[in-house]
Amino acid sequence: MSDPIVLYDIPLNANGTAWSPHTWRTRYTLNYKNLAYRTVWVPYTSIEPTSKRLAARPTSLWPDDAPRYTLPAIFDPSTNTPIADSIAIARYLDAQYPHTPRVIPEGTEGFHEAFLVALDAVTSPALRNLAMPASLVRIDDEAAKAKYKRDREWQVGGAMEEWAPEGSEKRVGLWRELEAGLAKVAKWYEAGEDKDRKFLMGDDPVMADFVVAGRLMWLKVVLGEEHEEWKAVETWHEGRWAKLLKDLEVYAEVKV
């Protein structure tokens, strides 16, 4: 029996809490496919050296055009293969393990590429400007906190403390913007004749569902499930987002 796949994830705190919307996509994927894996926690400050050690390729560029290394990444010992980026990981797992359910069904590759662009257009920057400062508060490693703040401010601009201050009209406006954006996403789920389906393509989830759920999990974890702002999100659009997370709960196990 081969060793399990290794999922490299970023801990929010010393308890190893999963929070990144991108790594959640891959966790959902691995659990849905019922593939044996284990999680290795990589501090935010160690993402680049860990990726280089694995020989996982950079996934994008920083504003100065330097290569940017990100998680999730996996290492599959059965093929001695490292891969970074949740979509690339999904494609690899679909191809390498064809006996498992596909998360990017054949013929939907273009749909998934377009979905990522469309989802970004209707939910960012509101989600980013709300969730990133909340993430910063919850990160309990001081070196990781400092680097996360520096990196995100470099990408976005301005001091993170000014993006969505508690009690401000600016914050209220961002929540309204996010609700309006998710209202558009809710209509995608309702499109067509089968309006009662659980997921975008029917009763079985696909990667696009994991992308949406990953963003919701990010908010839920960094705000806290009892936080009034998260409680409000759970009521939006007739409770669609709370139901989506509930329907995917069976695939949300954090295996360490």
C-alpha positions in Angstrom: 0.0 0.0 0.0 1.5 3.4 -1.0 1.9 6.2 1.3 -0.9 8.8 1.4 -0.9 12.0 -0.5 0.4 15.0 1.5 -1.6 18.2 1.5 0.4 21.2 2.5 -1.8 23.8 4.2 -1.4 27.0 6.2 -2.4 26.9 9.9 -4.3 29.8 11.3 -3.0 29.1 14.8 -1.1 26.7 16.9 -4.1 24.3 16.8 -3.7 24.0 13.0 -7.0 25.5 12.1 -7.8 25.3 8.4 -8.8 28.7 7.0 -7.4 29.4 3.5 -10.1 29.5 0.8 -7.7 27.9 -1.7 -6.6 25.0 0.5 -10.2 24.3 1.4 -10.8 23.7 -2.3 -8.2 20.9 -2.3 -9.3 19.4 1.0 -12.9 19.2 -0.3 -11.5 17.6 -3.5 -9.4 14.9 -1.7 -12.2 14.1 0.7 -14.8 13.9 -2.0 -12.6 11.5 -4.0 -12.0 9.5 -0.8 -8.2 9.5 -1.4 -5.9 8.7 1.4 -4.0 11.9 2.5 -2.5 13.6 5.4 -2.1 17.3 6.2 1.2 19.0 6.8 0.9 22.4 8.3 3.3 25.0 6.8 3.7 28.4 8.6 3.0 31.3 6.3 6.6 32.4 6.6 7.7 29.0 5.2 5.5 28.7 2.1 8.3 29.7 -0.3 11.1 27.5 1.1 8.8 24.6 1.5 7.5 24.9 -2.1 11.1 25.1 -3.4 12.1 22.0 -1.4 9.1 20.1 -2.9 10.0 21.5 -6.4 6.4 22.8 -6.6 6.3 25.6 -9.2 5.3 29.2 -8.4 1.6 29.8 -9.2 1.7 33.6 -10.0 3.9 36.7 -9.7 4.2 39.4 -7.1 3.8 43.0 -8.0 7.5 43.3 -8.8 7.3 40.2 -11.1 9.1 37.9 -8.7 7.8 34.4 -8.6 5.1 33.8 -6.0 4.7 30.4 -4.3 1.4 29.6 -2.8 -0.5 26.8 -1.0 -2.2 24.5 -1.4 0.3 22.1 -2.7 0.3 18.3 -2.7 2.9 15.7 -3.0 1.8 12.3 -4.4 4.3 9.7 -3.4 2.8 7.1 -5.8 4.0 9.2 -8.7 6.7 11.3 -6.9 4.7 14.4 -8.1 4.5 17.8 -6.4 1.8 20.2 -7.6 0.7 23.6 -6.4 -2.6 25.5 -7.2 -6.0 24.0 -6.4 -7.2 23.9 -10.0 -4.0 22.2 -11.2 -4.3 19.8 -8.3 -7.9 19.0 -9.2 -6.9 18.3 -12.8 -4.1 16.1 -11.8 -6.2 14.1 -9.3 -9.0 13.6 -11.9 -6.5 12.3 -14.4 -4.4 10.2 -12.0 -7.3 8.6 -10.2 -10.0 8.0 -12.8 -11.8 5.6 -10.6 -12.8 8.4 -8.3 -15.5 11.0 -9.0 -14.3 13.8 -11.2 -14.4 17.3 -9.7 -13.9 18.9 -13.1 -16.3 16.8 -15.2 -15.2 16.1 -18.8 -16.3 19.0 -21.0 -16.5 21.6 -18.2 -12.9 22.7 -18.2 -13.8 26.0 -19.9 -16.8 26.5 -17.6 -14.5 26.2 -14.6 -12.0 28.7 -15.9 -14.8 31.2 -16.7 -16.5 30.5 -13.3 -13.4 31.6 -11.4 -13.2 34.8 -13.3 -16.9 35.5 -12.9 -16.9 34.7 -9.2 -14.0 37.0 -8.6 -15.8 39.8 -10.5 -18.9 39.7 -8.3 -17.4 38.9 -4.9 -14.1 40.8 -4.8 -12.8 43.1 -3.5 -15.5 43.1 -0.8 -14.7 39.6 0.4 -11.0 40.3 0.4 -11.3 43.5 2.2 -13.5 42.0 4.9 -11.8 38.6 5.3 -8.1 39.5 5.1 -8.1 41.9 8.1 -10.2 39.3 10.1 -7.6 36.7 9.1 -4.8 38.9 10.4 -6.4 39.2 13.8 -6.7 35.4 14.1 -3.1 34.5 13.0 -1.3 33.8 16.3 2.3 33.6 15.0 3.8 37.0 15.1 6.2 36.5 12.2 3.5 35.0 10.1 1.2 37.9 11.0 3.7 40.5 10.0 4.5 38.8 6.7 0.8 38.3 5.9 0.1 41.9 6.5 3.0 43.1 4.5 2.3 40.9 1.6 -1.4 41.7 1.4 -0.9 45.4 1.7 1.7 45.2 -1.0 -0.9 43.5 -3.3 -3.9 45.6 -2.4 -2.6 48.9 -1.3 -3.2 51.0 1.9 -3.1 50.0 5.5 -5.1 46.8 6.2 -6.6 48.5 9.3 -8.3 51.0 7.0 -9.9 48.5 4.6 -13.0 47.7 6.7 -12.9 49.3 10.2 -15.3 47.9 12.8 -18.5 50.0 13.0 -17.7 52.1 9.9 -19.9 52.9 7.0 -17.2 51.6 4.8 -17.6 48.1 6.4 -21.4 48.3 6.1 -20.9 49.1 2.4 -18.6 46.2 1.8 -21.1 43.8 3.4 -23.8 45.2 1.1 -21.5 44.7 -1.9 -20.7 41.1 -0.9 -24.4 40.3 -0.4 -25.3 41.7 -3.8 -22.5 39.7 -5.4 -23.6 36.5 -3.8 -27.1 37.2 -4.9 -25.8 36.9 -8.5 -24.1 33.6 -7.6 -27.4 32.4 -6.1 -29.0 32.9 -9.4 -26.4 30.8 -11.1 -27.4 28.0 -8.7 -31.1 28.5 -9.6 -30.6 28.7 -13.4 -32.4 26.2 -15.5 -35.4 23.9 -14.8 -33.9 22.0 -11.8 -34.0 24.8 -9.3 -34.0 22.4 -6.3 -30.6 20.8 -7.1 -28.0 20.9 -4.3 -25.1 22.0 -6.4 -24.3 24.0 -9.6 -24.5 20.9 -11.8 -26.9 18.7 -9.9 -26.8 16.5 -6.8 -23.1 15.9 -7.0 -20.6 18.7 -6.3 -18.0 19.9 -8.7 -14.9 22.1 -8.2 -16.9 25.3 -8.7 -19.0 24.4 -5.6 -15.8 23.8 -3.7 -14.5 27.3 -4.8 -17.6 29.0 -3.4 -17.6 26.9 -0.3 -13.9 27.6 0.3 -14.6 31.3 0.3 -17.5 30.9 2.7 -15.4 28.7 5.0 -12.8 31.5 5.1 -15.3 34.0 6.4 -16.8 31.5 8.8 -13.5 30.5 10.3 -11.8 33.9 10.6 -15.0 35.7 11.8 -16.1 32.9 14.1 -19.4 30.9 13.5 -21.1 32.9 16.3 -20.1 36.3 15.0 -23.1 38.4 14.1 -21.8 39.2 10.6 -21.3 35.5 9.8 -24.8 34.8 11.2 -26.2 37.3 8.8 -24.4 35.6 5.8 -26.1 32.3 6.8 -29.5 33.9 6.3 -28.8 35.5 2.9 -30.6 34.3 -0.1 -33.0 32.0 1.8 -30.1 30.4 3.7 -28.4 29.1 0.5 -24.9 29.5 1.8 -25.5 27.8 5.1 -27.1 25.0 3.2 -24.2 24.7 0.8 -21.7 24.3 3.7 -24.0 21.8 5.4 -24.3 19.8 2.2 -20.5 19.7 1.9 -19.9 19.0 5.6 -19.3 15.4 4.9 -16.2 16.4 2.8 -14.9 19.0 5.2 -12.9 16.7 7.5 -9.4 18.0 8.3 -7.1 14.9 8.2 -3.8 15.3 9.9 
